[in-house]
C-alpha cells in the first residue's frame, strides 16, 4: 500500500508542477510576419480587403480543395465575412472585417470553431517601403489554459509564422506578376 501511495503522490506532484508551469505562460500571444511587395499599397490592400481574392494567396486554401466557403456582407471592406468548413487541416471558422482603412490597414475578427474554439484578431498593415509596400500580417489573442499548455509543446510563432510567410510570398508573387510590364 505504501508503494501505491508514493506513486499516487508522485503523480500528483507531477500534475501539480505541470499546472503551475502552464499557469506561468504568457496570457496573450502575437505572431507577426512582414514582406515587401513591389506595388503601391492600394494594389496590395485590394488583395486583403476582399476575401474572394484570398483564394489566390491564402496558405490554407490549398490544404482542402473541397473546403466549403460562404461569403457574407458587402463584397469587401468593413462588414465583409468569410466562413469556411473543411477537413482536419483547415477546420471550421469565420473571418469578419471589423475595420478597413484604405490603403493603410485591415483588421479582422477571426473565429475558430473547430478543432478548437478561439477568437483572435488579425491585422494587415501596409506602409511605404523602398521598392514598394511593406505588408505586415499579425495575429494576436488570449491564451486559455489549453492554449498555454499547447504552447509548452508547440511553438505557435513558428507554426503560424510559417503559414504567414507562405501566404505573404504567394501574395507578393500574384501582385508583382500582375504589376509587371508586358514583355
Helices and strands as residue ranges (DSSP letters): H 2-23, E 28-37, H 41-49, G 51-56, G 61-63, E 68-72, E 81-85, E 92-101, E 105-114, E 118-129, E 132-142, H 145-151, H 156-179
